[in-house]
Amino acid sequence: MKTKGTLAGVAVVALLGVLLIGGSAGALAPAGPSGPAGPGETSVVPPLLQYQGRLTDPGTGEPVDDGAYTMTFRLYDVDSGGTPLWTETKDVMVEGGVFSTALGDTAALDPGLFNGQSLWLGTKVGADAEATPRQLILPAPYAVSLVPGAVVSTTSSSAVLTLINNGAGDGLVVLG
């Protein structure tokens, strides 16, 4: 695998804050061999972050050669220094200098990391040093409202929130 000193040339094109966190809340199940889940059917969606970037040769600024590059991704609670809270290393296909990968598909992301704290993503290619600066993880726009103290309101005649619990545990716990 070639890195061609690519780390200095890692230019982030986009960080899509599409963060799907499973845990105790479910989401509609994706279509599978037996088809999509019906209304009210749920399954736990694994927490994944979609990440895209562009690798360039630091000497020329040109895209790196097409192929698989070993990349290491780390989440930190600080913008520089610190100890990684999560690490994933995998081979990522690059074409025309552009790559796209799901973070958390090789090393599971702990949904507890996404508790409102600021998180930064460090990216490392091959044996090169981690790229700087780290990228701040930004929330999906509607997720911003889902923080402690959030208020969900509507002027609709429909229910604001519906909870369905098919298990034996508490469907909703309110502590005050």
Phi and psi restraints in degrees (value plus and minus 20) as a CYANA .aco file:
   2 LYS   PHI    -121.5   -81.5
   2 LYS   PSI     117.0   157.0
   3 THR   PHI    -130.9   -90.9
   3 THR   PSI     -41.8    -1.8
   4 LYS   PHI      25.9    65.9
   4 LYS   PSI      15.0    55.0
   5 GLY   PHI      41.1    81.1
   5 GLY   PSI      20.4    60.4
   6 THR   PHI     -94.6   -54.6
   6 THR   PSI     -40.5    -0.5
   7 LEU   PHI     -75.5   -35.5
   7 LEU   PSI     -65.9   -25.9
   8 ALA   PHI     -82.5   -42.5
   8 ALA   PSI     -39.4     0.6
   9 GLY   PHI    -119.4   -79.4
   9 GLY   PSI      -8.4    31.6
  10 VAL   PHI     -92.6   -52.6
  10 VAL   PSI      93.5   133.5
  11 ALA   PHI    -137.5   -97.5
  11 ALA   PSI      99.5   139.5
  12 VAL   PHI     -97.9   -57.9
  12 VAL   PSI     102.6   142.6
  13 VAL   PHI    -102.6   -62.6
  13 VAL   PSI     -67.8   -27.8
  14 ALA   PHI    -178.5  -138.5
  14 ALA   PSI     124.4   164.4
  15 LEU   PHI    -142.9  -102.9
  15 LEU   PSI      85.5   125.5
  16 LEU   PHI    -104.2   -64.2
  16 LEU   PSI      95.0   135.0
  17 GLY   PHI     -97.7   -57.7
  17 GLY   PSI      27.5    67.5
  18 VAL   PHI    -110.8   -70.8
  18 VAL   PSI      72.3   112.3
  19 LEU   PHI    -131.0   -91.0
  19 LEU   PSI      95.3   135.3
  20 LEU   PHI    -125.8   -85.8
  20 LEU   PSI      90.7   130.7
  21 ILE   PHI    -125.9   -85.9
  21 ILE   PSI     104.6   144.6
  22 GLY   PHI    -101.5   -61.5
  22 GLY   PSI    -135.0   -95.0
  23 GLY   PHI      64.1   104.1
  23 GLY   PSI    -162.0  -122.0
  24 SER   PHI     -98.1   -58.1
  24 SER   PSI     -38.0     2.0
  25 ALA   PHI    -111.9   -71.9
  25 ALA   PSI     121.4   161.4
  26 GLY   PHI    -124.0   -84.0
  26 GLY   PSI     150.7   190.7
  27 ALA   PHI    -154.8  -114.8
  27 ALA   PSI     141.4   181.4
  28 LEU   PHI     -77.0   -37.0
  28 LEU   PSI     114.8   154.8
  29 ALA   PHI     -91.1   -51.1
  29 ALA   PSI     120.0   160.0
  30 PRO   PHI     -90.4   -50.4
  30 PRO   PSI     143.7   183.7
  31 ALA   PHI     -81.9   -41.9
  31 ALA   PSI     118.7   158.7
  32 GLY   PHI    -152.7  -112.7
  32 GLY   PSI    -182.8  -142.8
  33 PRO   PHI     -77.6   -37.6
  33 PRO   PSI     -52.0   -12.0
  34 SER   PHI    -117.7   -77.7
  34 SER   PSI     -10.6    29.4
  35 GLY   PHI      78.3   118.3
  35 GLY   PSI     158.7   198.7
  36 PRO   PHI     -92.2   -52.2
  36 PRO   PSI     138.0   178.0
  37 ALA   PHI     -89.6   -49.6
  37 ALA   PSI     128.1   168.1
  38 GLY   PHI    -100.9   -60.9
  38 GLY   PSI     155.7   195.7
  39 PRO   PHI     -77.3   -37.3
  39 PRO   PSI     112.3   152.3
  40 GLY   PHI      65.7   105.7
  40 GLY   PSI     -33.8     6.2
  41 GLU   PHI    -100.5   -60.5
  41 GLU   PSI     116.1   156.1
  42 THR   PHI    -149.9  -109.9
  42 THR   PSI     141.0   181.0
  43 SER   PHI    -169.3  -129.3
  43 SER   PSI     138.2   178.2
  44 VAL   PHI     -99.0   -59.0
  44 VAL   PSI     106.5   146.5
  45 VAL   PHI    -114.0   -74.0
  45 VAL   PSI     106.9   146.9
  46 PRO   PHI     -85.9   -45.9
  46 PRO   PSI     124.3   164.3
  47 PRO   PHI     -91.1   -51.1
  47 PRO   PSI      99.3   139.3
  48 LEU   PHI    -155.9  -115.9
  48 LEU   PSI     128.8   168.8
  49 LEU   PHI    -137.2   -97.2
  49 LEU   PSI     108.6   148.6
  50 GLN   PHI    -104.6   -64.6
  50 GLN   PSI     111.7   151.7
  51 TYR   PHI    -155.4  -115.4
  51 TYR   PSI     114.3   154.3
  52 GLN   PHI    -148.7  -108.7
  52 GLN   PSI     130.4   170.4
  53 GLY   PHI    -179.8  -139.8
  53 GLY   PSI    -199.6  -159.6
  54 ARG   PHI    -154.8  -114.8
  54 ARG   PSI     110.7   150.7
  55 LEU   PHI    -125.0   -85.0
  55 LEU   PSI     109.3   149.3
  56 THR   PHI    -147.6  -107.6
  56 THR   PSI     135.9   175.9
  57 ASP   PHI     -93.4   -53.4
  57 ASP   PSI     104.7   144.7
  58 PRO   PHI     -84.6   -44.6
  58 PRO   PSI     -45.2    -5.2
  59 GLY   PHI     -98.1   -58.1
  59 GLY   PSI     -54.5   -14.5
  60 THR   PHI    -134.1   -94.1
  60 THR   PSI     -39.8     0.2
  61 GLY   PHI      58.3    98.3
  61 GLY   PSI     -19.3    20.7
  62 GLU   PHI    -102.0   -62.0
  62 GLU   PSI     133.7   173.7
  63 PRO   PHI     -78.5   -38.5
  63 PRO   PSI     127.5   167.5
  64 VAL   PHI     -90.4   -50.4
  64 VAL   PSI     145.9   185.9
  65 ASP   PHI     -83.1   -43.1
  65 ASP   PSI     129.7   169.7
  66 ASP   PHI     -84.3   -44.3
  66 ASP   PSI     126.9   166.9
  67 GLY   PHI     128.2   168.2
  67 GLY   PSI    -194.2  -154.2
  68 ALA   PHI    -111.8   -71.8
  68 ALA   PSI     113.8   153.8
  69 TYR   PHI    -144.1  -104.1
  69 TYR   PSI     114.7   154.7
  70 THR   PHI     -96.8   -56.8
  70 THR   PSI     101.8   141.8
  71 MET   PHI    -145.1  -105.1
  71 MET   PSI     122.5   162.5
  72 THR   PHI    -136.5   -96.5
  72 THR   PSI     109.4   149.4
  73 PHE   PHI    -136.4   -96.4
  73 PHE   PSI     116.1   156.1
  74 ARG   PHI    -156.1  -116.1
  74 ARG   PSI     121.8   161.8
  75 LEU   PHI    -125.1   -85.1
  75 LEU   PSI     115.5   155.5
  76 TYR   PHI    -147.6  -107.6
  76 TYR   PSI     139.7   179.7
  77 ASP   PHI    -120.6   -80.6
  77 ASP   PSI      -7.4    32.6
  78 VAL   PHI    -156.8  -116.8
  78 VAL   PSI     133.2   173.2
  79 ASP   PHI     -97.8   -57.8
  79 ASP   PSI     -36.9     3.1
  80 SER   PHI    -174.4  -134.4
  80 SER   PSI     133.6   173.6
  81 GLY   PHI      49.5    89.5
  81 GLY   PSI    -176.0  -136.0
  82 GLY   PHI      57.3    97.3
  82 GLY   PSI     159.2   199.2
  83 THR   PHI    -131.8   -91.8
  83 THR   PSI     114.1   154.1
  84 PRO   PHI     -82.2   -42.2
  84 PRO   PSI     119.7   159.7
  85 LEU   PHI    -108.1   -68.1
  85 LEU   PSI     -40.6    -0.6
  86 TRP   PHI    -176.8  -136.8
  86 TRP   PSI     123.9   163.9
  87 THR   PHI    -160.8  -120.8
  87 THR   PSI     120.3   160.3
  88 GLU   PHI    -161.5  -121.5
  88 GLU   PSI     111.1   151.1
  89 THR   PHI    -142.0  -102.0
  89 THR   PSI     112.1   152.1
  90 LYS   PHI    -180.8  -140.8
  90 LYS   PSI     144.2   184.2
  91 ASP   PHI    -105.3   -65.3
  91 ASP   PSI     109.6   149.6
  92 VAL   PHI    -141.1  -101.1
  92 VAL   PSI     111.2   151.2
  93 MET   PHI     -96.2   -56.2
  93 MET   PSI     114.8   154.8
  94 VAL   PHI    -142.3  -102.3
  94 VAL   PSI     112.0   152.0
  95 GLU   PHI    -154.9  -114.9
  95 GLU   PSI     102.7   142.7
  96 GLY   PHI      43.2    83.2
  96 GLY   PSI       4.4    44.4
  97 GLY   PHI      66.4   106.4
  97 GLY   PSI     -30.2     9.8
  98 VAL   PHI    -119.8   -79.8
  98 VAL   PSI     120.2   160.2
  99 PHE   PHI    -153.9  -113.9
  99 PHE   PSI     138.5   178.5
 100 SER   PHI    -165.6  -125.6
 100 SER   PSI     114.1   154.1
 101 THR   PHI    -171.3  -131.3
 101 THR   PSI     137.4   177.4
 102 ALA   PHI    -116.5   -76.5
 102 ALA   PSI     104.3   144.3
 103 LEU   PHI    -107.4   -67.4
 103 LEU   PSI     112.4   152.4
 104 GLY   PHI      84.5   124.5
 104 GLY   PSI     -22.4    17.6
 105 ASP   PHI    -103.6   -63.6
 105 ASP   PSI     -36.9     3.1
 106 THR   PHI    -126.0   -86.0
 106 THR   PSI     -68.4   -28.4
 107 ALA   PHI    -136.5   -96.5
 107 ALA   PSI      92.4   132.4
 108 ALA   PHI     -75.5   -35.5
 108 ALA   PSI     117.6   157.6
 109 LEU   PHI    -103.8   -63.8
 109 LEU   PSI     114.0   154.0
 110 ASP   PHI    -101.6   -61.6
 110 ASP   PSI      97.2   137.2
 111 PRO   PHI     -75.5   -35.5
 111 PRO   PSI     -44.2    -4.2
 112 GLY   PHI     -84.0   -44.0
 112 GLY   PSI     -39.9     0.1
 113 LEU   PHI     -84.9   -44.9
 113 LEU   PSI     -48.5    -8.5
 114 PHE   PHI    -117.0   -77.0
 114 PHE   PSI      45.5    85.5
 115 ASN   PHI    -128.5   -88.5
 115 ASN   PSI      -1.0    39.0
 116 GLY   PHI      81.5   121.5
 116 GLY   PSI     -31.6     8.4
 117 GLN   PHI     -93.4   -53.4
 117 GLN   PSI     134.5   174.5
 118 SER   PHI     -93.3   -53.3
 118 SER   PSI     118.0   158.0
 119 LEU   PHI    -150.5  -110.5
 119 LEU   PSI     122.7   162.7
 120 TRP   PHI    -141.5  -101.5
 120 TRP   PSI     121.6   161.6
 121 LEU   PHI    -121.9   -81.9
 121 LEU   PSI     104.5   144.5
 122 GLY   PHI    -120.9   -80.9
 122 GLY   PSI     119.4   159.4
 123 THR   PHI    -144.3  -104.3
 123 THR   PSI     113.3   153.3
 124 LYS   PHI    -152.3  -112.3
 124 LYS   PSI     115.8   155.8
 125 VAL   PHI    -133.3   -93.3
 125 VAL   PSI     103.2   143.2
 126 GLY   PHI      34.8    74.8
 126 GLY   PSI    -154.1  -114.1
 127 ALA   PHI    -109.3   -69.3
 127 ALA   PSI     -20.9    19.1
 128 ASP   PHI     -85.8   -45.8
 128 ASP   PSI     141.8   181.8
 129 ALA   PHI     -90.9   -50.9
 129 ALA   PSI     142.1   182.1
 130 GLU   PHI     -83.6   -43.6
 130 GLU   PSI     119.0   159.0
 131 ALA   PHI     -85.0   -45.0
 131 ALA   PSI     128.5   168.5
 132 THR   PHI    -147.7  -107.7
 132 THR   PSI     128.2   168.2
 133 PRO   PHI     -97.2   -57.2
 133 PRO   PSI     142.6   182.6
 134 ARG   PHI     -87.6   -47.6
 134 ARG   PSI     137.2   177.2
 135 GLN   PHI    -117.6   -77.6
 135 GLN   PSI     107.1   147.1
 136 LEU   PHI     -90.2   -50.2
 136 LEU   PSI     110.0   150.0
 137 ILE   PHI     -99.0   -59.0
 137 ILE   PSI     103.8   143.8
 138 LEU   PHI    -127.9   -87.9
 138 LEU   PSI     125.6   165.6
 139 PRO   PHI     -97.6   -57.6
 139 PRO   PSI     138.8   178.8
 140 ALA   PHI     -86.0   -46.0
 140 ALA   PSI     121.7   161.7
 141 PRO   PHI     -68.7   -28.7
 141 PRO   PSI     -66.6   -26.6
 142 TYR   PHI     -94.1   -54.1
 142 TYR   PSI     -41.3    -1.3
 143 ALA   PHI     -90.5   -50.5
 143 ALA   PSI     -41.0    -1.0
 144 VAL   PHI     -78.4   -38.4
 144 VAL   PSI     -54.2   -14.2
 145 SER   PHI     -97.4   -57.4
 145 SER   PSI     -31.8     8.2
 146 LEU   PHI    -114.6   -74.6
 146 LEU   PSI      42.4    82.4
 147 VAL   PHI    -139.3   -99.3
 147 VAL   PSI     143.8   183.8
 148 PRO   PHI     -73.0   -33.0
 148 PRO   PSI     112.9   152.9
 149 GLY   PHI      69.7   109.7
 149 GLY   PSI     -19.9    20.1
 150 ALA   PHI     -84.3   -44.3
 150 ALA   PSI     128.2   168.2
 151 VAL   PHI    -138.9   -98.9
 151 VAL   PSI     107.7   147.7
 152 VAL   PHI    -125.9   -85.9
 152 VAL   PSI      99.1   139.1
 153 SER   PHI    -157.3  -117.3
 153 SER   PSI     142.1   182.1
 154 THR   PHI    -176.1  -136.1
 154 THR   PSI     141.4   181.4
 155 THR   PHI    -128.4   -88.4
 155 THR   PSI     -11.3    28.7
 156 SER   PHI     -93.7   -53.7
 156 SER   PSI     136.2   176.2
 157 SER   PHI    -104.2   -64.2
 157 SER   PSI     -23.2    16.8
 158 SER   PHI    -105.8   -65.8
 158 SER   PSI     144.1   184.1
 159 ALA   PHI     -80.6   -40.6
 159 ALA   PSI     122.7   162.7
 160 VAL   PHI     -94.8   -54.8
 160 VAL   PSI     -58.1   -18.1
 161 LEU   PHI    -168.4  -128.4
 161 LEU   PSI     112.9   152.9
 162 THR   PHI    -140.6  -100.6
 162 THR   PSI     106.9   146.9
 163 LEU   PHI    -133.7   -93.7
 163 LEU   PSI     109.6   149.6
 164 ILE   PHI    -143.0  -103.0
 164 ILE   PSI     102.6   142.6
 165 ASN   PHI    -138.4   -98.4
 165 ASN   PSI      93.1   133.1
 166 ASN   PHI    -116.1   -76.1
 166 ASN   PSI     -18.3    21.7
 167 GLY   PHI    -121.4   -81.4
 167 GLY   PSI    -190.4  -150.4
 168 ALA   PHI    -111.0   -71.0
 168 ALA   PSI     -33.2     6.8
 169 GLY   PHI    -100.3   -60.3
 169 GLY   PSI     156.6   196.6
 170 ASP   PHI     -85.9   -45.9
 170 ASP   PSI     112.9   152.9
 171 GLY   PHI     -95.2   -55.2
 171 GLY   PSI     -52.5   -12.5
 172 LEU   PHI    -172.8  -132.8
 172 LEU   PSI     111.5   151.5
 173 VAL   PHI    -141.0  -101.0
 173 VAL   PSI     105.0   145.0
 174 VAL   PHI    -136.4   -96.4
 174 VAL   PSI     100.9   140.9
 175 LEU   PHI    -131.5   -91.5
 175 LEU   PSI     117.2   157.2
